[in-house]
């Protein structure tokens, strides 16, 4: 029996999961191998959502183990999302397991559109997801996710998140008129961010995706120093000037000890809707070279496509409205890689530590 278990484990070590980037055993995903005469049950539990990936994962393992000719094989796959390690000195956010920041060095690279579709892709994979629009000066998630209007407050102190496409969302755009400029200095903007994240009644979120403003200023530093961030995603285009600024964002996260989970290259290619001609309008291979230079993962590339822009402008994100499209598949691929890479990080047990209270006896 032990010999058979060893053979099964050896086989599983040969298979590199495309999202984890390692084998299931090294990732700690093998829960059990049960052997009953000539029947074998292998139980796999991964740390990232796999609703649309589960059948593919199961079939791949079955094909792999059938090479051992061991009789009846049953593969059980499931997922469990756990809280992951955050920066030292930050406290876990109630009802939120993991916070993922989406950042860019400069504006206009499609960071907010990527945020909305990434959140929807994670939600479609079977987990609870929220979106916080941290761009105080230029909020856009209210339009992209069609969540205009003021949030409800049941106690006059906290706010209920706005709901859209089963996402819990909050933005400064829900508290002011869309055409009202936020003429605030840094301390006011960072204070507003802290209130938005701490005073919103998030409910049982596996992931809170934070849409950061472009750059590396006060708001980004506040998020990294005061809010428990599990990881960051950098969005760029292949254009040299965008990559220069994206590098600054990546280096900022490194300096404040927030792990960069990978890079998303947006507007990678343009495919002519009339003739199908492919053009690299903003350059080619920039995201790959940046990922290699800084030894981070290249999470995926997205095309310059009119439907993505139209969906974002009209509150109808591609992943929600056209979930069977190739573009939606691309976003889900990126979402799996982001959550899978995060699942490899150490668990966060800080919320389980007892509070020590000293009393005068």
ABEGO torsion letter per residue (X at the ends): XAAAAAAAAAAAAABBBAAAGBBAAAAGABABBBBBEABBBBBBBBABBAAAAAAAAAAAAAAAAAAAGAEBBBBBBBBBBBBBBBBBGBBBBBGBABBBBBBBABBGAGAAAAAAAAAAAAAAAGBBBBBBBABAABBAAAAAAGABEBBBBAAGABBBBBBBGGBBBBBAAAABBAABBBBBBAAAAAAAAAAAAAABBBBGBABBBBBBBBEABAAAAAAAAABBBABBBBBBBABAAAAAAAAAAAAAAAAAGBBBAEBBBBGABBBBAAAGBBBBAAEBGAAAAAAAAAGBBBAEBBBBBAAAAAAAAAGBBAAAABAABAAAAAAAAAAAAAAAAAAABBBBAAAABBBBBBBBX
